[in-house]
């Protein structure tokens, strides 16, 4: 099962629903737009050729102490779906409750992700399962973006006139949630990068390996920029990955800032935040 949710802060909701659908092809998609039109995002998720679905995702938004907060996450399970589902249910809720969430967001992310990993391991201590999950997450606090990765995951940002920024290069299995039997070898401490959002920022793409296995960074940005609405962009990316032969579950989130991407100049390079497997 795949789901997404929105959380209202103390000041009330900031989002309006664009659409949500689950068609006969099994692709679940939908999206939202902020009331002021400055933010919009969409998602698309597809079981694909796999017998079971181990991708989960979560999208939350809130207004905390006058700060607009948006959280996006894709959790790619392995060995079962329980770890990814646990992250979808608890990770962002725990993060927003951290006492230093606004004052020291990096610290809050690091501590919350490791604590949530311990919570999951505790919840599974009487079972014989050994589920694990990667996580690709983006946290937007006002105009400050934090990208955190655990495992072999990737987030790509399109920002006009800039180059490529690569994070990590660690082995995929050196960072993961869960995997109780391998815990002495893997940790859930995230790699975190942050930057201010300015007028050059265009869009952000988070996706599971089902996309990145067959769609390079620049292709993903080019495809996403052909669609005016982010839900349509996310769906296009999911369908493209399947058509290119992806054998994995495919889940994608696209977030837009400001004006529709289709109205912008087509010359833009990508910023990439990644923790990729190295040989």
Phi and psi in degrees as a GROMACS rama.xvg file:
@    title "Ramachandran Plot"
@    xaxis  label "Phi"
@    yaxis  label "Psi"
@TYPE xy
-122.469  140.981  UNK-2
-148.058  163.999  UNK-3
-139.675  159.231  UNK-4
-148.999  157.972  UNK-5
-124.111  137.658  UNK-6
-113.974  132.608  UNK-7
-90.9352  138.568  UNK-8
-86.1269  -171.064  UNK-9
-65.2269  -22.0035  UNK-10
-95.4733  4.15765  UNK-11
98.6583  174.001  UNK-12
-70.4441  150.066  UNK-13
-118.574  1.63226  UNK-14
-120.844  154.613  UNK-15
-123.209  142.948  UNK-16
-75.825  133.086  UNK-17
-83.9183  -62.1799  UNK-18
-168.657  162.893  UNK-19
-150.793  135.313  UNK-20
-153.477  155.79  UNK-21
-136.525  99.9367  UNK-22
-85.8653  -179.078  UNK-23
-63.7765  -20.2676  UNK-24
-80.2734  -4.8903  UNK-25
85.5452  6.78039  UNK-26
-88.1217  120.871  UNK-27
-95.4304  129.195  UNK-28
-147.373  159.547  UNK-29
179.028  -177.983  UNK-30
-172.039  171.371  UNK-31
-139.764  160.962  UNK-32
-139.965  137.727  UNK-33
-68.4165  155.657  UNK-34
-61.8511  -30.8995  UNK-35
-87.6478  -1.94446  UNK-36
77.6532  2.59932  UNK-37
-79.932  -22.9977  UNK-38
-128.003  139.984  UNK-39
-151.252  148.478  UNK-40
-153.425  157.513  UNK-41
-144.182  163.087  UNK-42
-137.353  160.379  UNK-43
-151.98  135.791  UNK-44
-142.972  139.657  UNK-45
-147.827  130.961  UNK-46
-65.506  -31.8101  UNK-47
66.6141  -137.773  UNK-48
-87.566  -4.72367  UNK-49
-74.2742  150.316  UNK-50
-73.5273  -26.1259  UNK-51
-134.661  163.393  UNK-52
-103.076  118.474  UNK-53
-118.346  4.3736  UNK-54
-87.8562  134.97  UNK-55
-131.812  158.803  UNK-56
-147.01  160.977  UNK-57
-145.864  139.444  UNK-58
-132.828  121.844  UNK-59
-130.962  151.729  UNK-60
-142.25  152.473  UNK-61
-161.397  163.828  UNK-62
-119.576  107.582  UNK-63
-114.514  116.44  UNK-64
51.3665  41.498  UNK-65
82.5895  -2.50431  UNK-66
-99.4987  129.19  UNK-67
-77.1041  125.503  UNK-68
-123.076  128.625  UNK-69
-129.402  137.488  UNK-70
-129.9  130.963  UNK-71
-127.218  133.685  UNK-72
-149.225  140.529  UNK-73
-124.055  129.126  UNK-74
-121.106  114.638  UNK-75
-104.354  102.468  UNK-76
-76.3888  154.729  UNK-77
-143.143  144  UNK-78
76.1162  11.2765  UNK-79
136.368  173.074  UNK-80
-102.755  -6.23264  UNK-81
-64.0654  -42.5855  UNK-82
-64.3555  -45.0861  UNK-83
-62.9577  -39.9647  UNK-84
-65.8332  -39.5232  UNK-85
-61.6464  -41.9555  UNK-86
-63.6452  -42.6005  UNK-87
-59.7384  -36.5636  UNK-88
-80.8102  -27.6465  UNK-89
-125.861  -29.0379  UNK-90
-59.0303  -54.2768  UNK-91
-71.9935  -33.5316  UNK-92
-59.9987  -45.0151  UNK-93
-64.0681  -39.9591  UNK-94
-63.5923  -44.7197  UNK-95
-68.5687  -19.1267  UNK-96
-89.0715  -8.33105  UNK-97
-63.2842  132.615  UNK-98
-63.4433  -19.0007  UNK-99
-110.026  19.1721  UNK-100
-55.6265  -47.5148  UNK-101
-84.5334  -35.3574  UNK-102
-74.9933  -35.5325  UNK-103
-146.95  78.074  UNK-104
-62.6567  -38.6332  UNK-105
-60.1226  -47.1835  UNK-106
-60.8597  -44.1252  UNK-107
-60.8627  -42.1566  UNK-108
-62.7881  -50.0345  UNK-109
-58.8344  -49.4968  UNK-110
-68.4592  -40.5298  UNK-111
-66.3244  -41.6383  UNK-112
-65.3497  -41.2289  UNK-113
-70.1966  -37.1305  UNK-114
-67.7022  -40.3675  UNK-115
-64.0942  -35.8071  UNK-116
-61.2769  -45.7808  UNK-117
-63.2406  -38.7312  UNK-118
-61.2666  -41.9201  UNK-119
-65.5963  -45.1444  UNK-120
-60.3452  -38.5992  UNK-121
-64.7656  -40.06  UNK-122
-67.6124  -20.7883  UNK-123
-105.978  7.30767  UNK-124
-65.8203  -22.7583  UNK-125
-100.903  14.4143  UNK-126
-110.976  167.778  UNK-127
-102.171  6.5644  UNK-128
-78.6236  158.846  UNK-129
-138.688  48.519  UNK-130
-63.8296  150.093  UNK-131
-140.706  172.092  UNK-132
-158.5  145.12  UNK-133
-90.8255  171.758  UNK-134
-148.411  130.197  UNK-135
-118.587  115.028  UNK-136
-132.978  150.499  UNK-137
-135.036  131.503  UNK-138
-122.828  118.89  UNK-139
-107.237  114.588  UNK-140
-115.253  104.669  UNK-141
62.702  -119.657  UNK-142
-108.184  23.6239  UNK-143
-115.851  124.396  UNK-144
-107.702  130.136  UNK-145
-117.706  124.673  UNK-146
-112.052  124.456  UNK-147
-127.217  131.398  UNK-148
-123.099  139.242  UNK-149
-127.71  112.601  UNK-150
95.0575  -167.727  UNK-151
-82.2921  83.8013  UNK-152
-137.187  167.793  UNK-153
-151.191  140.16  UNK-154
-130.263  134.12  UNK-155
-119.432  135.627  UNK-156
-120.193  132.762  UNK-157
-96.1835  120.073  UNK-158
-140.251  115.382  UNK-159
-56.2025  133.406  UNK-160
76.7399  8.84769  UNK-161
-112.977  168.818  UNK-162
-96.0796  -149.524  UNK-163
-110.761  134.414  UNK-164
-117.993  116.847  UNK-165
-108.631  135.62  UNK-166
-116.394  135.329  UNK-167
96.4852  -135.745  UNK-168
113.315  15.0413  UNK-169
-83.4437  161.33  UNK-170
-62.4156  143.834  UNK-171
-55.6616  -43.758  UNK-172
-86.3456  6.4434  UNK-173
-79.7889  -16.4639  UNK-174
-134.928  124.069  UNK-175
-167.209  151.981  UNK-176
-82.6302  147.483  UNK-177
75.6951  -136.974  UNK-178
52.3513  58.4376  UNK-179
-52.4857  -42.541  UNK-180
-72.5384  -14.4293  UNK-181
-112.571  14.3895  UNK-182
-62.8943  -25.9874  UNK-183
-68.2463  -15.4022  UNK-184
-108.065  -17.5421  UNK-185
-124.606  150.007  UNK-186
-131.15  158.623  UNK-187
-105.332  18.9485  UNK-188
-72.7511  120.455  UNK-189
-78.8403  151.227  UNK-190
-85.6557  128.247  UNK-191
-125.394  132.842  UNK-192
-129.627  150.988  UNK-193
-140.006  156.184  UNK-194
-158.654  158.118  UNK-195
-80.7975  143.137  UNK-196
-87.4493  125.225  UNK-197
-125.443  -170.212  UNK-198
-68.6728  -14.694  UNK-199
-84.7033  -17.3507  UNK-200
-66.1512  132.388  UNK-201
-114.413  -59.7239  UNK-202
-152.878  161.879  UNK-203
-127.723  136.312  UNK-204
-123.678  121.065  UNK-205
-111.685  142.333  UNK-206
-158.049  156.763  UNK-207
-81.4363  173.568  UNK-208
-61.121  -22.4025  UNK-209
-57.6224  -28.3899  UNK-210
-85.9752  -52.3821  UNK-211
-68.4119  -19.8114  UNK-212
-63.2924  -26.6675  UNK-213
-128.898  -7.91182  UNK-214
-122.714  110.773  UNK-215
-65.1473  163.761  UNK-216
-52.7437  -52.7357  UNK-217
-64.7  -35.8323  UNK-218
-62.3201  -42.8518  UNK-219
-61.2071  -44.4667  UNK-220
-65.5572  -44.9373  UNK-221
-61.0504  -43.3502  UNK-222
-65.5773  -44.6579  UNK-223
-63.38  -33.3016  UNK-224
-77.3882  -8.7567  UNK-225
-81.4848  -10.8962  UNK-226
-108.877  136.349  UNK-227
-73.2585  -37.9263  UNK-228
-102.037  139.512  UNK-229
-66.4725  -28.9653  UNK-230
-66.5272  -38.0262  UNK-231
-67.6767  -35.4724  UNK-232
-66.7045  -43.5365  UNK-233
-63.1338  -41.3203  UNK-234
-65.5516  -40.8845  UNK-235
-61.2137  -42.0532  UNK-236
-63.302  -42.8958  UNK-237
-62.9631  -46.2263  UNK-238
-65.1461  -38.5235  UNK-239
-63.7259  -43.4486  UNK-240
-61.0937  -41.7784  UNK-241
-65.409  -43.5243  UNK-242
-64.7262  -28.1192  UNK-243
-84.4818  3.14071  UNK-244
99.0154  15.4032  UNK-245
-56.4926  132.48  UNK-246
-102.134  7.48214  UNK-247
-113.011  169.814  UNK-248
-60.0235  147.826  UNK-249
-128.287  119.319  UNK-250
-135.481  137.219  UNK-251
-143.451  141.11  UNK-252
-125.082  132.911  UNK-253
-122.264  129.762  UNK-254
-120.502  132.184  UNK-255
-107.705  147.698  UNK-256
-118.082  133.47  UNK-257
71.7769  -133.866  UNK-258
-72.6012  154.2  UNK-259
-54.7931  139.361  UNK-260
-62.2845  -34.0429  UNK-261
-62.6205  -19.1543  UNK-262
-93.2791  -1.75424  UNK-263
-93.1957  160.683  UNK-264
-61.5626  148.382  UNK-265
-82.9642  -8.80267  UNK-266
-83.7966  104.562  UNK-267
-157.14  136.01  UNK-268
-100.868  169.657  UNK-269
-104.193  145.375  UNK-270
-100.687  135.06  UNK-271
-122.781  126.383  UNK-272
-109.135  120.488  UNK-273
-148.885  150.297  UNK-274
-126.352  100.096  UNK-275
-111.444  155.005  UNK-276
-67.6843  138.006  UNK-277
-115.335  146.95  UNK-278
